[in-house]
Amino acid sequence: MTALIRIFSVALLVAAPLAAVAASPAATIRYVHKVEDAPGETVVSRRSGFQEALGAALARQLKRPVRFMPLPRKRMMGALEAAEGDIVCGYSPAWFQGKVDWTRPFIPTSEVLIASRRVPPPVSLEDIRGKTVGTVLGFNYPQVQGRLGDGFVRDDAPSLELTLRKWQGGRFDYFLATGVTVERQFASGELDAGFSQLVISEEKTGCAISRKGTLRVGQVNAAIDAIEKSGELTRLLRLR
């Protein structure tokens, strides 16, 4: 009888911590997304509908709560590398370089060159060799850099909105942006008609995952598969 009591007591001691682990709440997903510096804020830059909706959808599939962390672009990678954030979505390894892991690509995007009405519409990147191009500080443009090399002359601003203002003020005749951002700027009236557009590249972007955080690439890929198969991803993309 004494032996049975001892065995039962040991079983209770082992089961207790396991039960505590099972009952503990799932770790909150720290979803990092870009916020522009206040001086450059516009109607477009204040919108975060797509990022918040995507973060919420991934969190539902992962059955975990989510906390959104708006950060300037230059601080986003550092947050992931330091385990201060778990995930950033809407980028590619070529744009957003650092010691992180990547999900599969699933967000379609394009890189475009916008030219003012003051110059002829460019037909290739060679047309802007040696000419000043509006760019965003800290952002990589691998296609343009690879094609033009030293002929890629950047004029950096802290945000795309500030780049747009400089372009509208005549500081330069060209700037680089994503296609969906240009569409939003035009629809909101922040970009006037009369510009020309050259598509430089089209690809799909994914999510960067902190190697020191609580998420793993396989988990997030499974969540992406689920929202894609359900049709939810198509609805989310309309929010961009």
Salt bridges, closest charged atoms under 4 A:
GLU36 OE2 - LYS34 NZ 3.23
ASP86 OD1 - ARG30 NH2 2.91
ASP101 OD1 - ARG211 NE 3.06
GLU126 OE1 - ARG129 NE 3.06
ASP155 OD1 - LYS166 NZ 2.43
ASP155 OD2 - ARG171 NH2 3.88
ASP156 OD1 - ARG154 NH2 3.05
ASP173 OD1 - ARG118 NE 2.75
ASP225 OD1 - ARG104 NH2 2.93
GLU228 OE1 - ARG104 NH2 2.58
GLU232 OE2 - ARG60 NH2 2.47
